[in-house]
Amino acid sequence: MTRQKIGLAAALIVLLALVSATAYNPADLQKLLETNACPGCDLSGADLSGRSLAKANLAGANLTEANLSEADLQGADLSEADLTGANLERAKLGTAILKGAKLDGAMVRHADLQAVKAQNVSMIKADLSGSNLGGADLMHGVLTEGTFMATNFTGALLDAANMQRANLTGANFRNANLLMANMVDAILFGANLQGATLISADLTGANTFGAVFRDAVTAGCKGCQ
């Protein structure tokens, strides 16, 4: 076999591997659209943009690289689902269950995540800029190196959450619970932490220029003003 043919064969193998890695199961997609339930299904790379999936059961589903932009997922069960690299821009996820879900590298800009139950969620390097997480439960969540510019965390539960090196510029943490939260080296430029509970939180090395800490509870907090 010539070198050219060998190279072509190798490239084809890589391409097929990439395609199969994000290729959803058509039967699973059909099941979801017909029953609004497909727990544990393979929907990787599926186009579900704008779909009405309110209260859908997608627990443990593989939704890596899926397009869920502007989809209605209010009240949906996405616990333990894999949404790595998924597009959830402007999606409606209010009151959805995201316990243990994985949204690493996901695009979730300007989405509605009010009152979501997302304990132990992973959002490493995810972008939730401009999204509404008011009243959300993100306790023990991993939000490291994520982008949360102008994100609303009003009244959210972020106890023991890891936001190390996250970009939280202009984020609103008014009355949020950040007990023992890790915000080491985070960017909190212009953030609103008014009335927030920061007991034993760690803001070592964080950029807090212009941040508001009025009425915040900061006992034992490292790096708080």
Residue pairs with C-beta under 8 A, 6 or more apart in sequence:
1 9
21 44
21 64
22 44
22 45
22 64
22 65
23 44
23 45
24 42
24 43
24 44
24 45
24 46
24 66
25 41
25 42
25 43
28 38
28 41
28 42
28 43
29 38
29 41
29 43
29 46
31 37
31 38
31 41
32 38
32 41
32 43
32 53
32 56
32 58
33 51
36 53
36 55
36 56
36 57
37 56
37 57
37 58
38 56
38 57
38 58
38 61
39 57
39 58
39 59
39 60
39 61
39 77
40 59
40 60
40 61
41 58
41 61
41 62
42 61
42 62
43 58
43 61
43 62
43 63
43 66
44 62
44 63
44 64
44 65
44 66
45 64
45 65
45 66
46 63
46 66
46 67
47 66
47 67
48 66
48 67
48 68
48 71
49 67
49 68
49 69
49 70
49 71
49 87
50 69
50 70
50 71
51 68
51 71
51 72
52 71
52 72
53 71
53 72
53 73
53 76
54 72
54 73
54 74
54 75
54 76
54 92
55 74
55 75
55 76
55 77
56 73
56 76
56 77
57 76
57 77
58 76
58 77
58 78
58 81
59 77
59 78
59 79
59 80
59 81
59 97
60 79
60 80
60 81
61 78
61 81
61 82
62 81
62 82
63 78
63 81
63 82
63 83
63 86
64 82
64 83
64 84
64 85
64 86
65 84
65 85
65 86
66 83
66 86
66 87
67 86
67 87
68 83
68 86
68 87
68 88
68 91
69 87
69 88
69 89
69 90
69 91
70 89
70 90
70 91
71 88
71 91
71 92
72 91
72 92
73 91
73 92
73 93
73 96
74 92
74 93
74 94
74 95
74 96
75 94
75 95
75 96
76 93
76 96
76 97
77 96
77 97
78 96
78 97
78 98
78 101
79 97
79 98
79 99
79 100
79 101
80 99
80 100
80 101
81 98
81 101
81 102
82 101
82 102
83 101
83 102
83 103
83 106
84 102
84 103
84 104
84 105
84 106
85 104
85 105
85 106
86 103
86 106
86 107
87 106
87 107
88 103
88 106
88 107
88 108
88 111
89 107
89 108
89 109
89 110
89 111
90 109
90 110
90 111
91 108
91 111
91 112
92 111
92 112
93 111
93 112
93 113
93 116
94 112
94 113
94 114
94 115
94 116
95 114
95 115
95 116
95 117
96 113
96 116
96 117
97 116
97 117
97 118
98 116
98 117
98 118
98 121
99 117
99 118
99 119
99 120
99 121
100 119
100 120
100 121
101 118
101 121
101 122
102 121
102 122
103 121
103 122
103 123
103 126
104 122
104 123
104 124
104 125
104 126
105 124
105 125
105 126
106 123
106 126
106 127
107 126
107 127
108 126
108 127
108 128
108 131
109 127
109 128
109 129
109 130
109 131
110 129
110 130
110 131
111 128
111 131
111 132
112 131
112 132
113 128
113 131
113 132
113 133
113 136
114 132
114 133
114 134
114 135
114 136
115 134
115 135
115 136
115 137
116 133
116 136
116 137
117 136
117 137
118 136
118 137
118 138
118 141
119 137
119 138
119 139
119 140
119 141
120 139
120 140
120 141
121 138
121 141
121 142
122 141
122 142
123 141
123 142
123 143
123 146
124 142
124 143
124 144
124 145
124 146
125 144
125 145
125 146
125 147
126 143
126 146
126 147
127 146
127 147
128 146
128 147
128 148
128 151
129 147
129 148
129 149
129 150
129 151
130 149
130 150
130 151
131 148
131 151
131 152
132 151
132 152
133 151
133 152
133 153
133 156
134 152
134 153
134 154
134 155
134 156
135 154
135 155
135 156
136 153
136 156
136 157
137 156
137 157
138 156
138 157
138 158
138 161
139 157
139 158
139 159
139 160
139 161
140 159
140 160
140 161
141 158
141 161
141 162
142 161
142 162
143 161
143 162
143 163
143 166
144 162
144 163
144 164
144 165
144 166
145 164
145 165
145 166
146 163
146 166
146 167
147 166
147 167
148 163
148 166
148 167
148 168
148 171
149 167
149 168
149 169
149 170
149 171
150 169
150 170
150 171
150 172
151 168
151 171
151 172
152 171
152 172
153 171
153 172
153 173
153 176
154 172
154 173
154 174
154 175
154 176
155 174
155 175
155 176
156 173
156 176
156 177
157 176
157 177
158 173
158 176
158 177
158 178
158 181
159 177
159 178
159 179
159 180
159 181
160 179
160 180
160 181
160 182
161 178
161 181
161 182
162 181
162 182
163 181
163 182
163 183
163 186
164 182
164 183
164 184
164 185
164 186
165 184
165 185
165 186
166 183
166 186
166 187
167 186
167 187
168 183
168 186
168 187
168 188
168 191
169 187
169 188
169 189
169 190
169 191
170 189
170 190
170 191
171 188
171 191
171 192
172 191
172 192
173 191
173 192
173 193
173 196
174 192
174 193
174 194
174 195
174 196
175 194
175 195
175 196
176 193
176 196
176 197
177 196
177 197
178 193
178 196
178 197
178 198
178 201
179 197
179 198
179 199
179 200
179 201
180 199
180 200
180 201
180 202
181 198
181 201
181 202
182 201
182 202
183 201
183 202
183 203
183 206
183 223
184 202
184 203
184 204
184 205
184 206
185 204
185 205
185 206
186 203
186 206
186 207
187 206
187 207
188 203
188 206
188 207
188 208
188 211
189 207
189 208
189 209
189 210
189 211
190 209
190 210
190 211
191 208
191 211
191 212
192 211
192 212
193 211
193 212
193 213
193 216
194 212
194 213
194 214
194 215
194 216
195 214
195 215
195 216
196 213
196 216
196 217
197 216
197 217
198 213
198 216
198 217
198 218
198 221
198 224
199 217
199 218
199 219
199 220
199 221
200 219
200 220
200 221
201 218
201 221
201 222
201 224
202 221
202 222
202 223
203 221
203 222
203 223
203 224
204 222
204 223
205 223
206 223
208 223
208 224
208 225
211 225
213 224
213 225
216 224
218 224
218 225
